[in-house]
């Protein structure tokens, strides 16, 4: 996001009249330089569909001061995830409504993919927790004390109480998971 406080910041999209300070919450993004991310820069320039420079036979190139407002992104902000539909701006007056609908579908597909990925991560965490609990439940009971001195017996009794407490906690956690 552009954080400079220059006086006249306007959006470079054709037909867009947004300027810094007109609407609260609007952000303006600098178009990446060739060095930063040449492919993303190329895609942004193509999406903008600016005319070639008059009298010259070359494509329009943004300057380091060129900015694009957040209105041209589906969610209202650029996204640095290449799988997101907001990786490249896509909402422009020169794009027909049918393409906008496709972009909305792309957004929904991306969000669904993210939700499913998060769900798989959560399910794996639960499965790992169950596996740990099952491993704990298979620990055999302690046999008779191998020694007869008092400190050893006190330590063994403490460890047996701790083991029983852990078994009880394990049982409660299993009940919670199986709900």
KOLGUBA-863050 format. One record per residue (C-alpha): residue number from 1; x, y, z. Coordinates in nm, 3 decimals, always signed. Last residue first. Example, Ala and Ser with C-alpha at 12.3 -4.5 7.8 and 13.67 -1.06 7.14 Angstrom:
<resi: 2 x: +1.367 y: -0.106 z: +0.714>
<resi: 1 x: +1.230 y: -0.450 z: +0.780>
REM end
This chain:
<resi: 179 x: -1.907 y: -3.594 z: +2.090>
<resi: 178 x: -1.622 y: -3.840 z: +2.029>
<resi: 177 x: -1.355 y: -3.577 z: +2.093>
<resi: 176 x: -1.502 y: -3.479 z: +2.431>
<resi: 175 x: -1.533 y: -3.841 z: +2.544>
<resi: 174 x: -1.173 y: -3.910 z: +2.443>
<resi: 173 x: -1.064 y: -3.603 z: +2.642>
<resi: 172 x: -1.241 y: -3.736 z: +2.952>
<resi: 171 x: -1.069 y: -4.076 z: +2.919>
<resi: 170 x: -0.728 y: -3.915 z: +2.878>
<resi: 169 x: -0.788 y: -3.701 z: +3.187>
<resi: 168 x: -0.870 y: -4.016 z: +3.386>
<resi: 167 x: -0.564 y: -4.193 z: +3.248>
<resi: 166 x: -0.350 y: -3.890 z: +3.334>
<resi: 165 x: -0.481 y: -3.888 z: +3.692>
<resi: 164 x: -0.408 y: -4.262 z: +3.722>
<resi: 163 x: -0.050 y: -4.206 z: +3.598>
<resi: 162 x: -0.002 y: -3.918 z: +3.842>
<resi: 161 x: -0.129 y: -4.136 z: +4.129>
<resi: 160 x: +0.107 y: -4.417 z: +4.018>
<resi: 159 x: +0.398 y: -4.171 z: +3.999>
<resi: 158 x: +0.331 y: -4.048 z: +4.353>
<resi: 157 x: +0.310 y: -4.405 z: +4.486>
<resi: 156 x: +0.637 y: -4.493 z: +4.310>
<resi: 155 x: +0.812 y: -4.189 z: +4.458>
<resi: 154 x: +0.690 y: -4.273 z: +4.810>
<resi: 153 x: +0.799 y: -4.638 z: +4.765>
<resi: 152 x: +1.148 y: -4.530 z: +4.646>
<resi: 151 x: +1.188 y: -4.290 z: +4.938>
<resi: 150 x: +1.083 y: -4.572 z: +5.185>
<resi: 149 x: +1.315 y: -4.852 z: +5.070>
<resi: 148 x: +1.161 y: -5.175 z: +4.943>
<resi: 147 x: +1.251 y: -5.187 z: +4.575>
<resi: 146 x: +1.105 y: -5.332 z: +4.258>
<resi: 145 x: +0.753 y: -5.202 z: +4.332>
<resi: 144 x: +0.493 y: -5.434 z: +4.189>
<resi: 143 x: +0.387 y: -5.378 z: +3.832>
<resi: 142 x: +0.292 y: -5.043 z: +3.676>
<resi: 141 x: -0.013 y: -5.064 z: +3.457>
<resi: 140 x: +0.059 y: -5.092 z: +3.085>
<resi: 139 x: +0.065 y: -4.781 z: +2.860>
<resi: 138 x: -0.205 y: -4.840 z: +2.595>
<resi: 137 x: -0.412 y: -4.540 z: +2.703>
<resi: 136 x: -0.124 y: -4.303 z: +2.631>
<resi: 135 x: -0.091 y: -4.427 z: +2.273>
<resi: 134 x: -0.465 y: -4.384 z: +2.225>
<resi: 133 x: -0.444 y: -4.028 z: +2.357>
<resi: 132 x: -0.157 y: -3.948 z: +2.123>
<resi: 131 x: -0.347 y: -4.092 z: +1.827>
<resi: 130 x: -0.660 y: -3.895 z: +1.923>
<resi: 129 x: -0.458 y: -3.572 z: +1.937>
<resi: 128 x: -0.305 y: -3.645 z: +1.595>
<resi: 127 x: -0.652 y: -3.707 z: +1.453>
<resi: 126 x: -0.778 y: -3.379 z: +1.599>
<resi: 125 x: -0.482 y: -3.186 z: +1.453>
<resi: 124 x: -0.534 y: -3.355 z: +1.116>
<resi: 123 x: -0.900 y: -3.254 z: +1.119>
<resi: 122 x: -0.803 y: -2.892 z: +1.193>
<resi: 121 x: -0.553 y: -2.886 z: +0.903>
<resi: 120 x: -0.809 y: -3.042 z: +0.668>
<resi: 119 x: -1.066 y: -2.778 z: +0.770>
<resi: 118 x: -0.817 y: -2.496 z: +0.706>
<resi: 117 x: -0.750 y: -2.631 z: +0.355>
<resi: 116 x: -1.122 y: -2.668 z: +0.293>
<resi: 115 x: -1.186 y: -2.307 z: +0.399>
<resi: 114 x: -0.901 y: -2.177 z: +0.179>
<resi: 113 x: -1.027 y: -2.371 z: -0.124>
<resi: 112 x: -1.380 y: -2.240 z: -0.062>
<resi: 111 x: -1.241 y: -1.883 z: -0.047>
<resi: 110 x: -1.054 y: -1.935 z: -0.376>
<resi: 109 x: -1.361 y: -2.084 z: -0.543>
<resi: 108 x: -1.576 y: -1.796 z: -0.417>
<resi: 107 x: -1.326 y: -1.541 z: -0.552>
<resi: 106 x: -1.307 y: -1.719 z: -0.887>
<resi: 105 x: -1.688 y: -1.719 z: -0.898>
<resi: 104 x: -1.687 y: -1.343 z: -0.833>
<resi: 103 x: -1.432 y: -1.310 z: -1.112>
<resi: 102 x: -1.662 y: -1.501 z: -1.346>
<resi: 101 x: -1.943 y: -1.262 z: -1.253>
<resi: 100 x: -1.714 y: -0.967 z: -1.331>
<resi: 99 x: -1.648 y: -1.127 z: -1.668>
<resi: 98 x: -2.021 y: -1.134 z: -1.737>
<resi: 97 x: -2.050 y: -0.768 z: -1.625>
<resi: 96 x: -1.826 y: -0.649 z: -1.910>
<resi: 95 x: -1.473 y: -0.519 z: -1.833>
<resi: 94 x: -1.400 y: -0.160 z: -1.948>
<resi: 93 x: -1.539 y: -0.008 z: -1.626>
<resi: 92 x: -1.277 y: -0.197 z: -1.428>
<resi: 91 x: -1.279 y: -0.461 z: -1.154>
<resi: 90 x: -0.995 y: -0.709 z: -1.206>
<resi: 89 x: -0.685 y: -0.601 z: -1.018>
<resi: 88 x: -0.424 y: -0.881 z: -1.004>
<resi: 87 x: -0.347 y: -1.081 z: -0.688>
<resi: 86 x: -0.709 y: -1.011 z: -0.594>
<resi: 85 x: -0.832 y: -1.336 z: -0.754>
<resi: 84 x: -0.619 y: -1.513 z: -0.494>
<resi: 83 x: -0.390 y: -1.797 z: -0.602>
<resi: 82 x: -0.087 y: -1.564 z: -0.630>
<resi: 81 x: -0.128 y: -1.473 z: -0.259>
<resi: 80 x: -0.009 y: -1.112 z: -0.220>
<resi: 79 x: -0.363 y: -0.975 z: -0.205>
<resi: 78 x: -0.470 y: -0.630 z: -0.324>
<resi: 77 x: -0.755 y: -0.467 z: -0.137>
<resi: 76 x: -1.126 y: -0.401 z: -0.186>
<resi: 75 x: -1.230 y: -0.767 z: -0.179>
<resi: 74 x: -1.284 y: -0.783 z: -0.555>
<resi: 73 x: -1.000 y: -0.542 z: -0.633>
<resi: 72 x: -1.037 y: -0.235 z: -0.857>
<resi: 71 x: -1.189 y: -0.018 z: -0.583>
<resi: 70 x: -0.858 y: -0.039 z: -0.392>
<resi: 69 x: -0.709 y: +0.242 z: -0.597>
<resi: 68 x: -0.423 y: +0.216 z: -0.849>
<resi: 67 x: -0.118 y: +0.442 z: -0.826>
<resi: 66 x: +0.145 y: +0.574 z: -1.068>
<resi: 65 x: +0.429 y: +0.758 z: -0.892>
<resi: 64 x: +0.704 y: +0.512 z: -0.989>
<resi: 63 x: +0.592 y: +0.561 z: -1.347>
<resi: 62 x: +0.351 y: +0.332 z: -1.527>
<resi: 61 x: +0.436 y: +0.202 z: -1.874>
<resi: 60 x: +0.202 y: +0.237 z: -2.172>
<resi: 59 x: +0.288 y: -0.007 z: -2.452>
<resi: 58 x: +0.520 y: +0.094 z: -2.733>
<resi: 57 x: +0.487 y: +0.215 z: -3.091>
<resi: 56 x: +0.519 y: +0.584 z: -3.030>
<resi: 55 x: +0.311 y: +0.871 z: -3.166>
<resi: 54 x: +0.061 y: +0.846 z: -2.881>
<resi: 53 x: +0.185 y: +0.619 z: -2.595>
<resi: 52 x: -0.010 y: +0.297 z: -2.613>
<resi: 51 x: -0.355 y: +0.288 z: -2.461>
<resi: 50 x: -0.410 y: +0.168 z: -2.104>
<resi: 49 x: -0.560 y: -0.176 z: -2.066>
<resi: 48 x: -0.538 y: -0.174 z: -1.683>
<resi: 47 x: -0.546 y: -0.555 z: -1.672>
<resi: 46 x: -0.245 y: -0.574 z: -1.907>
<resi: 45 x: -0.047 y: -0.337 z: -1.683>
<resi: 44 x: -0.140 y: -0.542 z: -1.374>
<resi: 43 x: -0.038 y: -0.866 z: -1.547>
<resi: 42 x: +0.298 y: -0.722 z: -1.658>
<resi: 41 x: +0.370 y: -0.595 z: -1.304>
<resi: 40 x: +0.284 y: -0.940 z: -1.165>
<resi: 39 x: +0.527 y: -1.102 z: -1.406>
<resi: 38 x: +0.808 y: -0.850 z: -1.347>
<resi: 37 x: +0.799 y: -0.873 z: -0.966>
<resi: 36 x: +1.029 y: -0.639 z: -0.773>
<resi: 35 x: +1.282 y: -0.557 z: -1.048>
<resi: 34 x: +1.022 y: -0.456 z: -1.308>
<resi: 33 x: +0.866 y: -0.225 z: -1.051>
<resi: 32 x: +0.542 y: -0.302 z: -0.872>
<resi: 31 x: +0.242 y: -0.081 z: -0.939>
<resi: 30 x: +0.190 y: +0.136 z: -0.633>
<resi: 29 x: -0.133 y: +0.077 z: -0.447>
<resi: 28 x: -0.384 y: +0.336 z: -0.330>
<resi: 27 x: -0.612 y: +0.264 z: -0.037>
<resi: 26 x: -0.967 y: +0.381 z: +0.022>
<resi: 25 x: -1.085 y: +0.359 z: +0.382>
<resi: 24 x: -1.232 y: +0.708 z: +0.389>
<resi: 23 x: -1.341 y: +0.838 z: +0.049>
<resi: 22 x: -1.214 y: +1.149 z: -0.130>
<resi: 21 x: -0.884 y: +1.176 z: +0.063>
<resi: 20 x: -0.670 y: +1.020 z: -0.208>
<resi: 19 x: -0.841 y: +1.054 z: -0.543>
<resi: 18 x: -1.092 y: +0.833 z: -0.719>
<resi: 17 x: -1.189 y: +0.941 z: -1.069>
<resi: 16 x: -1.178 y: +0.603 z: -1.240>
<resi: 15 x: -1.260 y: +0.610 z: -1.613>
<resi: 14 x: -0.935 y: +0.441 z: -1.717>
<resi: 13 x: -0.749 y: +0.317 z: -1.412>
<resi: 12 x: -0.459 y: +0.542 z: -1.299>
<resi: 11 x: -0.616 y: +0.631 z: -0.963>
<resi: 10 x: -0.530 y: +0.975 z: -0.832>
<resi: 9 x: -0.279 y: +1.096 z: -0.575>
<resi: 8 x: -0.250 y: +1.475 z: -0.570>
<resi: 7 x: -0.086 y: +1.603 z: -0.250>
<resi: 6 x: +0.176 y: +1.340 z: -0.170>
<resi: 5 x: +0.142 y: +1.177 z: +0.171>
<resi: 4 x: +0.333 y: +0.860 z: +0.093>
<resi: 3 x: +0.203 y: +0.536 z: +0.242>
<resi: 2 x: +0.120 y: +0.350 z: -0.076>
<resi: 1 x: +0.000 y: +0.000 z: +0.000>
REM end
